[in-house]
């Protein structure tokens, strides 16, 4: 049950959270999630010696980073409101174990997760229902 007094926070950053392949750290009891988008950036592991080549690649990979970032936000907000990993259809709420798996999942909710989201949001907006 989500109390109205609880504060929900999303903290954006561009640092590594640890030496592991961590993309986010979440405390569900406090409704807090910290994201790191660094490893989603295709240029994260590149060392550039020429500024012109870096600028060309930044423009080329911007859409990939943006799409990955939006997917991560939707996925984690789903978890923060109470959705679990989806096992029914291809869905943004599917779990993932690699960046390749993450890239291949859709950005949309499946019909089951969409219905669960609707039910959760209706209850949050009017707990008497």
N, C-alpha and C positions, 0 to 999 in steps of 0.2 A: 504494500500500500504506500503510495506516495503522499506525504503530508504537504500541504500548501506552504508551510513555513520552510521546507527544505530548499536550499539554494542549489541550483544546477549550474555547473560551470563547464565550459569548454576552453581549454588553454591551447593556443596555437604556438608552435615553436618550430625551429629548424635546426635542432641539435640532435645528436645521437643520445638516446636514453640510456644506453649501456653498450658494452662491447659485443653483446649478442645481436641477433637480428630482430630487435624489438622495434615495433612500429608504434606501440601505444601501451600505456599503463593505465589501468582503470581501477577505481575504488567504487564498486557498485553501491555499497552501503551509504556513501556520501554523495553519490551521483557526480563523481569527478572523473574526468578522463583527460590524460595528457597525450598528445600526439607528437610524433616526430615524422616529418615528411622527407627527411634527408635521404633515406634509403629508397624512397619512391622515385627520386630524381635519377633519370638515366645517366646523368653526368656526375653522380656522386663519387664514383671510383676513378674518374679521369683526372689526370694532372695536365694542365695546359701550359704550354710555353709560348703560344701565339694567341694574342687576344682576338684576332680576327676569326680564328677557327672556333674559339670558345663562343663568340657571339653567334656564329652560324648554327652551332649545335644547340645553343640555348633556345633560339627561335624554332628549331626543328623539333625539340623535345618538350616544349612548353605544354602542348596539348596532352602529352602522355602524363606528365606530372599533374596537370590539372584534373584529368580524369581519375587518376589513382587517388588523389587527395579527396575528391568528392565522394568516390566510392568508400573510402575509409571513414569519412564523416558520417555518411548514411548508415553504414554497417554498425559503427559504434553508437550512434544515436539510437538505432534500433535496439541494441543491447541495453542502453541506459533506460529506455522506457519499458523494458521487460521482455523483449523478444529473445528467443534462444536461436542457436544455429539451426537453419532449415535443412530438413532431410527429405523433403517431398518433391521439390522441383528445382530447376536452375533458378537461383534467386540471389539477390545481393546479400541475404542472410546466410548463405552457405558458408561453412567454415573453409579455411584455406591453410595450406602448409608451405606454400612457396609463392613468390611473386608471380610466377607463370600462372598458377591456379587463380590468384587474385585477379590478374589481368583478364582471364577467360570467363570470369563470372559476370553476369549482367548487372546493370545498375538498378534494375527494377525489382520490386518485391513480387513474389509469386502470389497467386490468388489467396492461398492460405495465410501467408504472412500479412498480406494487405488487410484481410478480414481481422486478424489478430490486432494489427495496428489500429484499425478503426475502433475496435472494442476497447482497447486500452485508452485511446484518446477521448472517446465518449465518456469513459469512467473518470478520467482525470478532470475533464471539464465540468462534469456533473456527477459527483460521487454518490448522489442519492438514487441514481438509476440502477 
